Amino acid sequence: MDHKNKYMKILNELKKYKKKDYDFSNGHILGSMCTQPHEISKDIYLKFLETNLGDPELFPGTKEIEEKLIKFYLKLLNAPKGATGLIGSGGTESNINAIWLAKNLSAKKEIIIPKSAHFSFRKIESLMDIKLNIIKLNKEYNMDISNIKKYINNNTAAIVGIAGSSELGTIDPIPQLSDICLDENIFLHVDAAFGGFVIPFLKQLNYKVPDFDFNLKGVSSISIDSHKMGCSAIPLGAILFREKEWLNKISVKTHYISGNIQAGILGTRSGGPVASAYAVSKYFGLEGYKKIVKKCMDNTEYFIEKIRNLGLNLLTKPTMNVIGIKLKNPKELANRLDELGWRVNIMDRYSSIRIVMMPHINKKTIDEFIAIFKKVCEDKGEIK
């Protein structure tokens, strides 16, 4: 078999598998915190496909792009002079790096997290022999800090606050956590993997949201993902640190690749996602991202009105573009929607489904979904 025929055979096989996947472009993915990457990100990704930031002297130009992207994040999140960052695969890796650092800085082995914390902290618990002290949520599904000091002890390495929870997009009381961590000299990590590209613009759009970034003196690190509301190619997340020298605490010496030390978990790191994210950040700029957030919030409010008109209730008033809908049998309803070509996420512990109003969704898509959703709810006895 010649090269061309072999290639076409492989391509046709892969196309069959790809057809089984959902596609962001038609708007039928309603439960994901990722979105369709902007067209520019796809083109740039391919141009940097062979670059490896784990060996930076081979790819000095790509390394410069990475440094520029980190500066963009630092500016977005009001980082002080001397702050730095580390780019990786996403929120899970960023959270691991943050707690790894907190543990190495303090030599302590307990952290305090809210019940709404991302499941990556369960991985951290296992990987690092860390004890999780889990704080209950209040009626708004934020961390209830009324009794948090009773969980702080001589072995507390860090407190984690969530700025845009994975389930409901809620924001913990980060200003109060900042004050507590300053008083107690505890590392404060803010998981803003989703909210990092949303909350700064909500503030500019006059939504009432709490501060969460480095403007708060007690914030030590922040995670942020470009492959979510940043509209970049998957995967790309970053962890930002208040102090540059902290990187030394999660670094090892290298002996056979360029550079003297390497920070973080990953060795090989593709420059493709980094160049892609930088290109998208340049294309949109802060004003462009504000417009994206405004559109998503407008669509969120439009969707909420449609849901209430069906006689259904929300778990809580959305803080950002994440909506929880109460249902009697969310799994059964979600499975039926899946059969009809629509994908939502199930939140079992709240007997609800999650809708995330991402940039690939528009009002026409919402109207199409609501018509099908209404019929399915009627068939399943959720509404009369």
Backbone torsions as a table, in degrees:
resi	resn	phi	psi	omega
1	MET	NA	127.9	-178.8
2	ASP	-75.5	171.5	-174.8
3	HIS	-58.1	-46.1	-176.0
4	LYS	-63.5	-45.7	-179.8
5	ASN	-65.4	-38.8	178.2
6	LYS	-62.9	-44.1	178.9
7	TYR	-60.4	-46.2	-177.7
8	MET	-64.9	-35.0	178.8
9	LYS	-65.5	-43.8	179.0
10	ILE	-65.3	-44.5	-179.3
11	LEU	-60.5	-44.8	179.9
12	ASN	-64.3	-36.8	176.6
13	GLU	-63.2	-45.2	-178.2
14	LEU	-67.6	-34.4	178.3
15	LYS	-62.0	-34.8	178.5
16	LYS	-63.9	-40.5	178.0
17	TYR	-69.2	-40.6	-178.1
18	LYS	-62.4	-33.6	179.8
19	LYS	-63.3	-20.9	178.8
20	LYS	-78.7	-16.2	-176.8
21	ASP	-80.2	151.5	166.3
22	TYR	-72.0	160.4	-176.8
23	ASP	-130.8	127.1	179.3
24	PHE	-62.1	-30.3	-169.5
25	SER	-63.1	-28.2	-178.8
26	ASN	-90.2	0.1	175.8
27	GLY	78.7	5.8	-175.3
28	HIS	-84.5	-6.9	173.0
29	ILE	-89.2	106.7	-174.4
30	LEU	-111.3	-4.2	-174.8
31	GLY	-116.0	9.0	-175.2
32	SER	-100.6	147.7	173.1
33	MET	-92.7	7.3	170.1
34	CYS	-103.6	168.5	-177.0
35	THR	-147.0	177.6	177.9
36	GLN	-68.3	120.4	178.5
37	PRO	-60.6	144.4	177.2
38	HIS	-62.0	149.1	-174.7
39	GLU	-55.2	-38.2	-178.9
40	ILE	-63.2	-31.5	-177.3
41	SER	-69.3	-33.5	-179.4
42	LYS	-67.6	-44.7	-178.6
43	ASP	-64.4	-45.5	-178.1
44	ILE	-66.8	-38.7	-179.9
45	TYR	-53.6	-48.0	-177.3
46	LEU	-65.0	-34.7	-178.8
47	LYS	-67.3	-23.0	-178.1
48	PHE	-112.8	23.0	-172.4
49	LEU	-61.8	-33.5	-174.4
50	GLU	-93.6	0.8	-177.2
51	THR	-81.3	147.4	-178.1
52	ASN	-132.7	108.2	-179.8
53	LEU	-74.2	-6.1	172.4
54	GLY	-74.3	-11.6	177.9
55	ASP	-131.1	70.3	-164.1
56	PRO	-64.2	-27.8	-178.6
57	GLU	-73.4	-18.0	172.6
58	LEU	-76.1	-24.5	-174.8
59	PHE	-134.0	63.0	-175.2
60	PRO	-64.2	-32.3	178.5
61	GLY	-65.9	-43.6	178.7
62	THR	-66.1	-34.9	176.3
63	LYS	-62.5	-39.4	177.1
64	GLU	-63.7	-38.3	177.3
65	ILE	-61.8	-42.8	178.6
66	GLU	-59.7	-42.6	-179.6
67	GLU	-65.4	-37.1	177.3
68	LYS	-67.5	-38.4	179.1
69	LEU	-65.7	-41.0	177.4
70	ILE	-61.7	-39.9	177.6
71	LYS	-62.3	-36.9	176.9
72	PHE	-61.1	-46.8	178.9
73	TYR	-62.5	-43.3	-178.0
74	LEU	-62.0	-39.6	177.4
75	LYS	-67.2	-44.5	-179.6
76	LEU	-57.9	-36.8	-173.4
77	LEU	-105.8	20.0	171.7
78	ASN	55.5	42.8	-179.0
79	ALA	-72.3	146.4	178.8
80	PRO	-78.2	167.7	174.1
81	LYS	-60.0	135.0	-179.3
82	GLY	97.5	-6.0	176.6
83	ALA	-77.1	162.1	179.8
84	THR	-150.7	-176.5	-178.9
85	GLY	-153.5	170.4	-179.7
86	LEU	-140.2	127.5	-177.0
87	ILE	-99.0	136.8	-179.8
88	GLY	-145.5	-146.4	-170.1
89	SER	-90.5	-23.3	-177.6
90	GLY	161.0	-168.2	-172.9
91	GLY	-60.9	-37.9	179.9
92	THR	-61.3	-49.2	179.5
93	GLU	-63.2	-40.2	179.4
94	SER	-62.6	-42.7	178.8
95	ASN	-64.6	-39.2	177.0
96	ILE	-61.8	-46.2	180.0
97	ASN	-62.2	-38.9	-178.9
98	ALA	-64.3	-46.5	-177.6
99	ILE	-74.8	-32.7	172.8
100	TRP	-57.2	-46.6	178.1
101	LEU	-62.7	-48.4	-178.2
102	ALA	-58.3	-40.9	179.3
103	LYS	-65.8	-42.2	-178.8
104	ASN	-71.6	-31.1	178.0
105	LEU	-69.7	-35.2	-171.5
106	SER	-108.1	-18.7	-172.6
107	ALA	60.3	29.6	178.8
108	LYS	-113.9	163.2	-167.6
109	LYS	-134.4	28.7	173.4
110	GLU	-131.9	144.8	174.0
111	ILE	-132.4	154.7	178.1
112	ILE	-108.9	125.3	-179.4
113	ILE	-133.2	155.8	173.8
114	PRO	-80.3	161.1	177.7
115	LYS	-60.3	-24.4	-178.8
116	SER	-83.1	0.8	-176.7
117	ALA	-61.7	150.2	179.9
118	HIS	-60.2	149.5	-178.3
119	PHE	-63.3	-12.9	178.2
120	SER	-61.1	-24.6	179.1
121	PHE	-71.0	-22.0	171.6
122	ARG	-68.8	-36.6	175.7
123	LYS	-66.0	-41.8	178.9
124	ILE	-60.6	-42.1	178.6
125	GLU	-54.9	-43.3	-178.2
126	SER	-77.0	-46.5	-175.6
127	LEU	-65.0	-38.7	-170.8
128	MET	-109.8	6.9	-177.0
129	ASP	54.4	48.4	-178.6
130	ILE	-103.4	138.6	174.1
131	LYS	-91.5	129.7	177.4
132	LEU	-95.7	123.4	170.5
133	ASN	-102.3	109.9	-168.9
134	ILE	-98.8	124.7	-178.5
135	ILE	-94.4	136.3	179.0
136	LYS	-67.8	167.2	179.6
137	LEU	-102.2	155.5	174.0
138	ASN	-87.1	-174.3	-175.3
139	LYS	-67.7	-16.6	175.2
140	GLU	-93.1	7.4	178.1
141	TYR	67.8	27.6	171.7
142	ASN	-104.4	163.9	176.3
143	MET	-58.3	127.0	176.2
144	ASP	-86.7	104.6	-173.3
145	ILE	-95.6	9.9	-175.6
146	SER	-59.2	-32.9	-179.2
147	ASN	-119.4	23.5	-172.0
148	ILE	-63.4	-31.1	-175.5
149	LYS	-65.5	-22.6	178.2
150	LYS	-72.7	-15.0	177.9
151	TYR	-91.1	-12.8	-179.8
152	ILE	-83.8	130.7	178.3
153	ASN	-143.6	-173.2	-176.2
154	ASN	-69.6	-7.7	-179.4
155	ASN	-111.1	13.1	-178.8
156	THR	-79.9	114.1	-179.9
157	ALA	-86.6	-32.9	-175.0
158	ALA	-162.2	157.4	166.9
159	ILE	-116.6	140.8	-179.5
160	VAL	-115.1	128.0	172.8
161	GLY	-114.8	146.0	-177.3
162	ILE	-106.4	127.5	177.1
163	ALA	-114.4	79.8	-175.4
164	GLY	105.9	75.0	-176.1
165	SER	-64.8	151.8	-177.3
166	SER	-64.7	-31.9	-176.7
167	GLU	-81.4	-46.4	-171.2
168	LEU	-131.2	2.7	179.3
169	GLY	69.5	20.7	-178.1
170	THR	-78.5	158.6	-177.5
171	ILE	-119.6	122.4	177.5
172	ASP	-69.2	162.3	179.9
173	PRO	-73.7	73.2	-174.9
174	ILE	-61.4	-38.8	178.1
175	PRO	-57.7	-42.3	178.1
176	GLN	-68.2	-39.0	176.8
177	LEU	-63.0	-38.2	177.6
178	SER	-59.7	-46.0	179.9
179	ASP	-62.5	-42.7	-179.9
180	ILE	-62.4	-45.2	-177.5
181	CYS	-67.8	-34.2	174.9
182	LEU	-64.8	-44.8	-179.3
183	ASP	-64.1	-38.9	-173.8
184	GLU	-95.8	-2.2	-178.0
185	ASN	56.7	53.3	-179.2
186	ILE	-119.3	141.4	177.1
187	PHE	-65.2	129.8	177.4
188	LEU	-115.2	115.1	175.5
189	HIS	-103.5	130.5	177.6
190	VAL	-108.2	116.9	176.9
191	ASP	-86.7	98.6	178.5
192	ALA	-116.3	36.2	-178.8
193	ALA	-53.7	-42.8	177.0
194	PHE	-91.0	-47.2	-172.3
195	GLY	-73.0	-15.6	-177.1
196	GLY	-60.2	-31.3	178.0
197	PHE	-98.4	9.7	-178.5
198	VAL	-120.0	-54.0	-170.6
199	ILE	-59.9	-42.1	179.2
200	PRO	-57.5	-32.9	-177.9
201	PHE	-86.4	-28.3	171.6
202	LEU	-60.0	-40.5	179.2
203	LYS	-62.9	-42.3	178.8
204	GLN	-66.5	-27.8	179.3
205	LEU	-89.7	10.0	174.5
206	ASN	70.4	25.1	169.3
207	TYR	-79.5	145.6	-180.0
208	LYS	-85.4	98.1	178.5
209	VAL	-131.7	148.0	-178.1
210	PRO	-74.8	159.4	170.9
211	ASP	-64.9	151.8	-177.5
212	PHE	-148.3	-8.9	-168.8
213	ASP	-103.7	-158.9	-173.2
214	PHE	-72.6	-4.9	170.5
215	ASN	-61.1	-24.3	175.8
216	LEU	-86.2	120.1	-171.4
217	LYS	-62.2	-25.8	-177.0
218	GLY	-84.8	-7.0	179.9
219	VAL	-75.3	123.1	-177.5
220	SER	-96.2	-40.3	-178.4
221	SER	-147.7	155.3	179.6
222	ILE	-140.3	134.0	172.6
223	SER	-100.3	145.6	-180.0
224	ILE	-149.6	139.4	-178.9
225	ASP	-115.3	126.2	174.2
226	SER	-77.8	-23.4	-177.1
227	HIS	-81.4	3.7	173.2
228	LYS	-100.2	-110.8	-178.1
229	MET	-72.5	-4.3	174.9
230	GLY	-78.2	-9.0	174.2
231	CYS	62.3	30.0	179.6
232	SER	-103.8	174.8	-179.4
233	ALA	-71.8	149.9	177.2
234	ILE	-83.4	136.1	0.4
235	PRO	-108.1	145.4	174.6
236	LEU	-158.8	111.1	174.0
237	GLY	-132.7	163.0	179.1
238	ALA	-138.6	150.8	171.6
239	ILE	-119.2	129.1	-178.0
240	LEU	-111.9	138.8	-177.0
241	PHE	-120.6	140.5	179.8
242	ARG	-64.0	-34.1	-176.2
243	GLU	-119.3	125.4	-177.6
244	LYS	-61.6	-38.1	-176.1
245	GLU	-67.1	-16.5	178.3
246	TRP	-60.8	-26.1	179.3
247	LEU	-57.3	-30.6	-179.8
248	ASN	-62.1	-24.8	-178.4
249	LYS	-76.2	-14.8	177.1
250	ILE	-126.4	41.5	-179.0
251	SER	-126.6	155.5	173.7
252	VAL	-131.3	157.2	176.8
253	LYS	-73.1	146.5	176.6
254	THR	-116.6	143.9	-172.9
255	HIS	-122.2	-14.1	-174.6
256	TYR	-136.2	11.7	170.1
257	ILE	-130.4	169.7	-176.9
258	SER	-68.6	148.9	-177.0
259	GLY	95.1	148.1	-177.8
260	ASN	-84.8	-34.6	179.6
261	ILE	-136.3	160.3	177.8
262	GLN	-132.7	127.2	-177.1
263	ALA	-97.2	154.3	174.2
264	GLY	84.3	-174.0	-173.7
265	ILE	-82.3	-46.3	-171.7
266	LEU	-76.3	147.1	171.2
267	GLY	-96.4	-73.8	175.1
268	THR	-71.7	128.0	177.4
269	ARG	-136.0	117.7	179.9
270	SER	-65.0	136.5	174.8
271	GLY	-79.8	-10.4	-178.6
272	GLY	-57.9	-55.3	179.3
273	PRO	-61.9	-33.9	-179.0
274	VAL	-66.6	-49.7	178.4
275	ALA	-62.8	-38.4	178.1
276	SER	-60.5	-49.3	-178.3
277	ALA	-65.0	-38.7	179.1
278	TYR	-64.7	-43.1	179.9
279	ALA	-60.8	-43.3	-179.6
280	VAL	-66.6	-40.0	179.5
281	SER	-64.3	-36.7	176.4
282	LYS	-69.3	-38.9	-177.9
283	TYR	-65.3	-47.8	-178.0
284	PHE	-81.8	-46.0	-171.1
285	GLY	65.1	175.9	-177.5
286	LEU	-63.9	-36.4	-180.0
287	GLU	-67.4	-38.4	177.8
288	GLY	-65.0	-40.3	178.2
289	TYR	-67.2	-33.9	176.6
290	LYS	-62.2	-40.1	178.3
291	LYS	-64.7	-38.5	178.2
292	ILE	-62.8	-46.2	-179.6
293	VAL	-63.7	-40.5	178.6
294	LYS	-60.6	-44.6	178.9
295	LYS	-61.2	-44.9	-178.7
296	CYS	-64.0	-38.8	179.2
297	MET	-71.8	-37.6	174.9
298	ASP	-60.7	-43.3	179.2
299	ASN	-68.0	-33.7	176.9
300	THR	-62.0	-47.4	-179.7
301	GLU	-65.1	-38.3	177.2
302	TYR	-62.8	-43.4	-179.3
303	PHE	-66.3	-42.7	-179.7
304	ILE	-59.3	-42.6	178.6
305	GLU	-60.3	-41.1	179.1
306	LYS	-64.2	-41.6	-179.8
307	ILE	-65.4	-43.8	179.1
308	ARG	-65.2	-33.5	177.2
309	ASN	-66.5	-21.9	175.7
310	LEU	-80.9	-9.3	-178.8
311	GLY	87.7	13.9	178.7
312	LEU	-95.5	158.8	-177.6
313	ASN	-112.8	151.2	174.7
314	LEU	-93.1	153.0	175.2
315	LEU	-63.3	-43.7	179.4
316	THR	-159.2	159.9	176.4
317	LYS	-64.3	124.6	-176.7
318	PRO	-61.3	137.2	174.3
319	THR	-82.5	-36.3	177.9
320	MET	-138.6	-151.5	-171.7
321	ASN	-87.1	46.2	177.9
322	VAL	-131.2	128.9	-171.2
323	ILE	-127.0	129.6	174.3
324	GLY	-108.5	125.5	-177.6
325	ILE	-112.1	123.0	179.1
326	LYS	-71.1	135.8	178.2
327	LEU	-145.3	158.1	177.8
328	LYS	-76.3	-42.6	-177.5
329	ASN	-132.2	73.6	-174.9
330	PRO	-61.3	-37.3	-178.2
331	LYS	-65.3	-44.2	180.0
332	GLU	-62.6	-42.4	-179.8
333	LEU	-68.0	-42.1	179.6
334	ALA	-63.8	-38.1	178.6
335	ASN	-63.7	-39.2	178.9
336	ARG	-68.2	-39.1	176.5
337	LEU	-63.3	-38.0	177.9
338	ASP	-60.7	-43.0	178.0
339	GLU	-60.7	-29.7	-178.8
340	LEU	-92.3	3.6	174.4
341	GLY	92.6	19.4	178.4
342	TRP	-123.2	135.7	-175.6
343	ARG	-115.8	117.5	172.8
344	VAL	-120.1	168.6	179.7
345	ASN	-106.9	142.4	-180.0
346	ILE	-95.3	135.2	172.0
347	MET	-116.4	89.7	-173.0
348	ASP	-57.5	-43.7	-172.5
349	ARG	-70.4	-13.7	177.0
350	TYR	-111.4	5.5	-176.2
351	SER	47.1	59.9	-175.5
352	SER	-155.7	171.1	170.9
353	ILE	-116.1	154.7	179.5
354	ARG	-109.9	132.5	172.1
355	ILE	-117.3	129.6	177.3
356	VAL	-115.0	117.7	-174.3
357	MET	-85.2	80.0	-175.0
358	MET	-84.0	170.0	-175.8
359	PRO	-61.1	-22.1	-178.7
360	HIS	-79.8	-1.7	-178.4
361	ILE	-103.4	136.9	177.0
362	ASN	-127.7	177.4	-175.7
363	LYS	-65.5	-33.4	176.8
364	LYS	-62.8	-43.9	177.0
365	THR	-61.8	-42.8	179.3
366	ILE	-59.2	-45.2	180.0
367	ASP	-62.3	-40.8	178.4
368	GLU	-63.3	-43.8	-179.8
369	PHE	-65.9	-45.2	-177.1
370	ILE	-59.5	-38.3	179.1
371	ALA	-62.3	-43.0	179.1
372	ILE	-72.9	-41.7	-179.5
373	PHE	-60.4	-42.6	179.2
374	LYS	-59.8	-45.3	-179.3
375	LYS	-64.5	-43.3	179.9
376	VAL	-65.1	-42.1	178.3
377	CYS	-61.9	-38.9	177.8
378	GLU	-65.9	-44.7	-179.3
379	ASP	-64.1	-33.7	-176.3
380	LYS	-93.6	3.3	177.0
381	GLY	75.9	19.0	177.7
382	GLU	-78.0	-32.9	175.3
383	ILE	-136.8	159.5	179.6
384	LYS	-97.5	NA	NA
